[in-house]
Amino acid sequence: MVRRRKRGKTPIIAILIIIGCAIVLVIALVNIFRLQGEYKHTAEVNQKAVEAITETAKKEDGGEEEFKYNHEAALIVNPDAKGMYRNDATETLLPVVQRLNDDDYYLHLGFDGEYSRGGTLFIAGEIAKGLDASHVIIYGHHMNDDSMFTKNNKYKDEEFYHQGTNDTFYIYTPDTLREYKIFAVYNSDPQGPVYTINMNEEEIKEFAKECSERSMYPTGVDVSNASQIVTLSSCEATDYNYRLVVQGVLVKETPY
């Protein structure tokens, strides 16, 4: 008499494991495609914003095209518009907004007022004077597609900083073009002293000196006569509990 072997449970368990792995894989792929879609949407929103609030025209002498920021056009799209940030070294050109006393509003809101994963560059809400304050703090996300303030990570490389005009960024205000020289790059606690605001003429000079001493490397920029500092703040790529800080001191202001 031949006895039949009882069917083991191993094949069933194996099948369940395979099904579970397949489900996890599908969910992962869905999330990847969703993120890619959101990154693409953020890029499109920013591109449309730039096109809506800037214009280029040939110079009178027939030279290369001249770039202009149109603040009136920016206010039509978004009443919270304050200006535009430009950094040629990181190929960044983005509008800057501010919502007084609310630093959460533009975390995931595009310049057009609709949802956008990358949000919009924004000035700290407690800075009453906006771009005219002695210390301006501008926040921007670290994004996995190299958008927003992600490329500021390049400034952790001293060699990159010293190449060409990589040490410079610009801010367009409603009536002037301001040029800033980067003098400090370092990591900071989210509640660190770098986020101090409302400083007078003497305090901002001392603040600039202290920040310069914190830099990952010496920049050689003279900040003894600092009148205004702009701090660009984003999450540190290697540890989101910290912030990557890139600071520039005002060196030139040109009226339109």
TORKOL-4160 file (C-alpha; in steps of 0.2 Angstrom, whole numbers, padded with zeros to 4 digits, m for minus):
256
<pt num="1" X="0000" Y="0000" Z="0000"/>
<pt num="2" X="0007" Y="0017" Z="m0006"/>
<pt num="3" X="0004" Y="0031" Z="0006"/>
<pt num="4" X="0002" Y="0049" Z="m0002"/>
<pt num="5" X="0013" Y="0062" Z="0005"/>
<pt num="6" X="0005" Y="0076" Z="0013"/>
<pt num="7" X="0007" Y="0092" Z="0003"/>
<pt num="8" X="0019" Y="0103" Z="0012"/>
<pt num="9" X="0016" Y="0122" Z="0016"/>
<pt num="10" X="0032" Y="0128" Z="0009"/>
<pt num="11" X="0026" Y="0131" Z="m0009"/>
<pt num="12" X="0011" Y="0141" Z="m0002"/>
<pt num="13" X="0023" Y="0152" Z="0008"/>
<pt num="14" X="0034" Y="0154" Z="m0006"/>
<pt num="15" X="0020" Y="0160" Z="m0017"/>
<pt num="16" X="0014" Y="0172" Z="m0004"/>
<pt num="17" X="0032" Y="0179" Z="m0002"/>
<pt num="18" X="0033" Y="0181" Z="m0021"/>
<pt num="19" X="0016" Y="0190" Z="m0021"/>
<pt num="20" X="0021" Y="0201" Z="m0007"/>
<pt num="21" X="0037" Y="0206" Z="m0015"/>
<pt num="22" X="0028" Y="0210" Z="m0031"/>
<pt num="23" X="0016" Y="0221" Z="m0022"/>
<pt num="24" X="0030" Y="0230" Z="m0014"/>
<pt num="25" X="0039" Y="0232" Z="m0031"/>
<pt num="26" X="0023" Y="0239" Z="m0039"/>
<pt num="27" X="0020" Y="0252" Z="m0024"/>
<pt num="28" X="0039" Y="0257" Z="m0026"/>
<pt num="29" X="0037" Y="0260" Z="m0045"/>
<pt num="30" X="0021" Y="0270" Z="m0042"/>
<pt num="31" X="0029" Y="0281" Z="m0030"/>
<pt num="32" X="0044" Y="0284" Z="m0041"/>
<pt num="33" X="0033" Y="0288" Z="m0056"/>
<pt num="34" X="0023" Y="0300" Z="m0044"/>
<pt num="35" X="0038" Y="0309" Z="m0038"/>
<pt num="36" X="0045" Y="0311" Z="m0056"/>
<pt num="37" X="0028" Y="0318" Z="m0061"/>
<pt num="38" X="0029" Y="0330" Z="m0046"/>
<pt num="39" X="0046" Y="0335" Z="m0050"/>
<pt num="40" X="0042" Y="0338" Z="m0068"/>
<pt num="41" X="0027" Y="0348" Z="m0062"/>
<pt num="42" X="0037" Y="0359" Z="m0051"/>
<pt num="43" X="0049" Y="0363" Z="m0065"/>
<pt num="44" X="0035" Y="0368" Z="m0077"/>
<pt num="45" X="0027" Y="0379" Z="m0064"/>
<pt num="46" X="0044" Y="0388" Z="m0061"/>
<pt num="47" X="0047" Y="0389" Z="m0079"/>
<pt num="48" X="0030" Y="0397" Z="m0082"/>
<pt num="49" X="0033" Y="0409" Z="m0068"/>
<pt num="50" X="0050" Y="0415" Z="m0075"/>
<pt num="51" X="0043" Y="0417" Z="m0092"/>
<pt num="52" X="0028" Y="0428" Z="m0085"/>
<pt num="53" X="0039" Y="0440" Z="m0074"/>
<pt num="54" X="0054" Y="0442" Z="m0085"/>
<pt num="55" X="0058" Y="0449" Z="m0102"/>
<pt num="56" X="0073" Y="0450" Z="m0114"/>
<pt num="57" X="0077" Y="0463" Z="m0127"/>
<pt num="58" X="0091" Y="0468" Z="m0138"/>
<pt num="59" X="0102" Y="0481" Z="m0132"/>
<pt num="60" X="0102" Y="0498" Z="m0141"/>
<pt num="61" X="0120" Y="0495" Z="m0147"/>
<pt num="62" X="0114" Y="0478" Z="m0155"/>
<pt num="63" X="0123" Y="0468" Z="m0142"/>
<pt num="64" X="0117" Y="0453" Z="m0133"/>
<pt num="65" X="0100" Y="0452" Z="m0126"/>
<pt num="66" X="0097" Y="0461" Z="m0110"/>
<pt num="67" X="0087" Y="0452" Z="m0096"/>
<pt num="68" X="0074" Y="0462" Z="m0086"/>
<pt num="69" X="0063" Y="0457" Z="m0071"/>
<pt num="70" X="0046" Y="0464" Z="m0071"/>
<pt num="71" X="0039" Y="0466" Z="m0054"/>
<pt num="72" X="0022" Y="0473" Z="m0059"/>
<pt num="73" X="0019" Y="0457" Z="m0069"/>
<pt num="74" X="0025" Y="0446" Z="m0054"/>
<pt num="75" X="0012" Y="0455" Z="m0043"/>
<pt num="76" X="m0002" Y="0451" Z="m0055"/>
<pt num="77" X="0003" Y="0432" Z="m0054"/>
<pt num="78" X="0006" Y="0432" Z="m0035"/>
<pt num="79" X="0004" Y="0447" Z="m0023"/>
<pt num="80" X="0017" Y="0440" Z="m0012"/>
<pt num="81" X="0030" Y="0442" Z="m0025"/>
<pt num="82" X="0046" Y="0451" Z="m0018"/>
<pt num="83" X="0059" Y="0448" Z="m0032"/>
<pt num="84" X="0069" Y="0436" Z="m0041"/>
<pt num="85" X="0085" Y="0425" Z="m0036"/>
<pt num="86" X="0098" Y="0422" Z="m0049"/>
<pt num="87" X="0114" Y="0411" Z="m0048"/>
<pt num="88" X="0123" Y="0408" Z="m0065"/>
<pt num="89" X="0135" Y="0396" Z="m0057"/>
<pt num="90" X="0120" Y="0384" Z="m0052"/>
<pt num="91" X="0109" Y="0389" Z="m0067"/>
<pt num="92" X="0096" Y="0395" Z="m0055"/>
<pt num="93" X="0083" Y="0408" Z="m0059"/>
<pt num="94" X="0068" Y="0408" Z="m0047"/>
<pt num="95" X="0055" Y="0420" Z="m0040"/>
<pt num="96" X="0055" Y="0424" Z="m0022"/>
<pt num="97" X="0040" Y="0427" Z="m0011"/>
<pt num="98" X="0036" Y="0431" Z="0007"/>
<pt num="99" X="0021" Y="0427" Z="0018"/>
<pt num="100" X="0022" Y="0437" Z="0034"/>
<pt num="101" X="0023" Y="0427" Z="0049"/>
<pt num="102" X="0020" Y="0410" Z="0040"/>
<pt num="103" X="0035" Y="0400" Z="0035"/>
<pt num="104" X="0024" Y="0385" Z="0030"/>
<pt num="105" X="0013" Y="0393" Z="0017"/>
<pt num="106" X="0025" Y="0391" Z="0002"/>
<pt num="107" X="0033" Y="0375" Z="0007"/>
<pt num="108" X="0023" Y="0365" Z="m0006"/>
<pt num="109" X="0014" Y="0379" Z="m0015"/>
<pt num="110" X="0020" Y="0385" Z="m0032"/>
<pt num="111" X="0021" Y="0403" Z="m0037"/>
<pt num="112" X="0005" Y="0402" Z="m0046"/>
<pt num="113" X="m0004" Y="0397" Z="m0030"/>
<pt num="114" X="m0007" Y="0379" Z="m0034"/>
<pt num="115" X="0001" Y="0363" Z="m0026"/>
<pt num="116" X="0019" Y="0361" Z="m0031"/>
<pt num="117" X="0031" Y="0348" Z="m0022"/>
<pt num="118" X="0046" Y="0360" Z="m0023"/>
<pt num="119" X="0036" Y="0375" Z="m0017"/>
<pt num="120" X="0043" Y="0392" Z="m0019"/>
<pt num="121" X="0059" Y="0401" Z="m0013"/>
<pt num="122" X="0052" Y="0412" Z="0001"/>
<pt num="123" X="0059" Y="0425" Z="0014"/>
<pt num="124" X="0057" Y="0421" Z="0032"/>
<pt num="125" X="0040" Y="0427" Z="0037"/>
<pt num="126" X="0046" Y="0436" Z="0053"/>
<pt num="127" X="0057" Y="0448" Z="0043"/>
<pt num="128" X="0046" Y="0463" Z="0042"/>
<pt num="129" X="0057" Y="0473" Z="0030"/>
<pt num="130" X="0058" Y="0459" Z="0017"/>
<pt num="131" X="0072" Y="0461" Z="0005"/>
<pt num="132" X="0077" Y="0477" Z="0013"/>
<pt num="133" X="0081" Y="0470" Z="0030"/>
<pt num="134" X="0099" Y="0470" Z="0036"/>
<pt num="135" X="0098" Y="0451" Z="0036"/>
<pt num="136" X="0087" Y="0442" Z="0023"/>
<pt num="137" X="0084" Y="0423" Z="0025"/>
<pt num="138" X="0078" Y="0414" Z="0010"/>
<pt num="139" X="0072" Y="0396" Z="0011"/>
<pt num="140" X="0072" Y="0383" Z="m0003"/>
<pt num="141" X="0070" Y="0364" Z="m0004"/>
<pt num="142" X="0084" Y="0352" Z="m0007"/>
<pt num="143" X="0076" Y="0342" Z="m0021"/>
<pt num="144" X="0082" Y="0325" Z="m0029"/>
<pt num="145" X="0081" Y="0332" Z="m0046"/>
<pt num="146" X="0094" Y="0345" Z="m0043"/>
<pt num="147" X="0081" Y="0359" Z="m0043"/>
<pt num="148" X="0077" Y="0374" Z="m0031"/>
<pt num="149" X="0092" Y="0375" Z="m0019"/>
<pt num="150" X="0099" Y="0358" Z="m0022"/>
<pt num="151" X="0114" Y="0364" Z="m0032"/>
<pt num="152" X="0120" Y="0374" Z="m0018"/>
<pt num="153" X="0128" Y="0358" Z="m0012"/>
<pt num="154" X="0142" Y="0362" Z="m0025"/>
<pt num="155" X="0148" Y="0376" Z="m0013"/>
<pt num="156" X="0154" Y="0363" Z="m0001"/>
<pt num="157" X="0168" Y="0361" Z="m0014"/>
<pt num="158" X="0181" Y="0375" Z="m0012"/>
<pt num="159" X="0188" Y="0372" Z="m0029"/>
<pt num="160" X="0170" Y="0375" Z="m0037"/>
<pt num="161" X="0168" Y="0391" Z="m0026"/>
<pt num="162" X="0184" Y="0399" Z="m0033"/>
<pt num="163" X="0180" Y="0395" Z="m0052"/>
<pt num="164" X="0176" Y="0410" Z="m0062"/>
<pt num="165" X="0161" Y="0420" Z="m0055"/>
<pt num="166" X="0154" Y="0405" Z="m0045"/>
<pt num="167" X="0156" Y="0416" Z="m0029"/>
<pt num="168" X="0142" Y="0428" Z="m0035"/>
<pt num="169" X="0123" Y="0428" Z="m0035"/>
<pt num="170" X="0110" Y="0441" Z="m0038"/>
<pt num="171" X="0093" Y="0447" Z="m0032"/>
<pt num="172" X="0081" Y="0457" Z="m0042"/>
<pt num="173" X="0071" Y="0469" Z="m0031"/>
<pt num="174" X="0056" Y="0479" Z="m0038"/>
<pt num="175" X="0068" Y="0493" Z="m0043"/>
<pt num="176" X="0086" Y="0487" Z="m0042"/>
<pt num="177" X="0098" Y="0473" Z="m0046"/>
<pt num="178" X="0108" Y="0468" Z="m0031"/>
<pt num="179" X="0125" Y="0458" Z="m0032"/>
<pt num="180" X="0131" Y="0448" Z="m0018"/>
<pt num="181" X="0148" Y="0440" Z="m0015"/>
<pt num="182" X="0147" Y="0423" Z="m0006"/>
<pt num="183" X="0158" Y="0424" Z="0010"/>
<pt num="184" X="0153" Y="0409" Z="0020"/>
<pt num="185" X="0147" Y="0391" Z="0017"/>
<pt num="186" X="0143" Y="0379" Z="0032"/>
<pt num="187" X="0130" Y="0367" Z="0040"/>
<pt num="188" X="0119" Y="0374" Z="0054"/>
<pt num="189" X="0107" Y="0368" Z="0067"/>
<pt num="190" X="0089" Y="0374" Z="0061"/>
<pt num="191" X="0088" Y="0385" Z="0077"/>
<pt num="192" X="0106" Y="0390" Z="0076"/>
<pt num="193" X="0113" Y="0408" Z="0077"/>
<pt num="194" X="0113" Y="0410" Z="0059"/>
<pt num="195" X="0094" Y="0413" Z="0059"/>
<pt num="196" X="0096" Y="0429" Z="0070"/>
<pt num="197" X="0087" Y="0444" Z="0062"/>
<pt num="198" X="0083" Y="0462" Z="0065"/>
<pt num="199" X="0101" Y="0468" Z="0068"/>
<pt num="200" X="0107" Y="0486" Z="0067"/>
<pt num="201" X="0122" Y="0493" Z="0058"/>
<pt num="202" X="0135" Y="0487" Z="0070"/>
<pt num="203" X="0127" Y="0471" Z="0074"/>
<pt num="204" X="0126" Y="0465" Z="0056"/>
<pt num="205" X="0145" Y="0469" Z="0054"/>
<pt num="206" X="0149" Y="0458" Z="0069"/>
<pt num="207" X="0137" Y="0445" Z="0063"/>
<pt num="208" X="0145" Y="0444" Z="0046"/>
<pt num="209" X="0162" Y="0442" Z="0055"/>
<pt num="210" X="0156" Y="0427" Z="0065"/>
<pt num="211" X="0148" Y="0419" Z="0050"/>
<pt num="212" X="0163" Y="0420" Z="0040"/>
<pt num="213" X="0173" Y="0411" Z="0054"/>
<pt num="214" X="0161" Y="0397" Z="0053"/>
<pt num="215" X="0164" Y="0394" Z="0034"/>
<pt num="216" X="0170" Y="0377" Z="0029"/>
<pt num="217" X="0184" Y="0385" Z="0020"/>
<pt num="218" X="0191" Y="0403" Z="0019"/>
<pt num="219" X="0184" Y="0413" Z="0005"/>
<pt num="220" X="0194" Y="0429" Z="0007"/>
<pt num="221" X="0179" Y="0440" Z="0006"/>
<pt num="222" X="0180" Y="0456" Z="0016"/>
<pt num="223" X="0164" Y="0458" Z="0027"/>
<pt num="224" X="0171" Y="0472" Z="0038"/>
<pt num="225" X="0159" Y="0484" Z="0030"/>
<pt num="226" X="0144" Y="0473" Z="0028"/>
<pt num="227" X="0128" Y="0482" Z="0026"/>
<pt num="228" X="0116" Y="0468" Z="0021"/>
<pt num="229" X="0118" Y="0449" Z="0021"/>
<pt num="230" X="0107" Y="0436" Z="0012"/>
<pt num="231" X="0107" Y="0419" Z="0019"/>
<pt num="232" X="0101" Y="0405" Z="0007"/>
<pt num="233" X="0095" Y="0390" Z="0018"/>
<pt num="234" X="0091" Y="0372" Z="0013"/>
<pt num="235" X="0091" Y="0355" Z="0020"/>
<pt num="236" X="0108" Y="0347" Z="0021"/>
<pt num="237" X="0109" Y="0333" Z="0009"/>
<pt num="238" X="0118" Y="0321" Z="0020"/>
<pt num="239" X="0108" Y="0324" Z="0036"/>
<pt num="240" X="0090" Y="0332" Z="0035"/>
<pt num="241" X="0092" Y="0337" Z="0053"/>
<pt num="242" X="0104" Y="0351" Z="0048"/>
<pt num="243" X="0104" Y="0365" Z="0036"/>
<pt num="244" X="0116" Y="0370" Z="0022"/>
<pt num="245" X="0119" Y="0388" Z="0023"/>
<pt num="246" X="0126" Y="0399" Z="0009"/>
<pt num="247" X="0128" Y="0417" Z="0014"/>
<pt num="248" X="0132" Y="0432" Z="0003"/>
<pt num="249" X="0136" Y="0450" Z="0007"/>
<pt num="250" X="0129" Y="0465" Z="m0003"/>
<pt num="251" X="0143" Y="0472" Z="m0014"/>
<pt num="252" X="0134" Y="0482" Z="m0028"/>
<pt num="253" X="0116" Y="0489" Z="m0031"/>
<pt num="254" X="0111" Y="0495" Z="m0048"/>
<pt num="255" X="0095" Y="0504" Z="m0051"/>
<pt num="256" X="0085" Y="0499" Z="m0066"/>
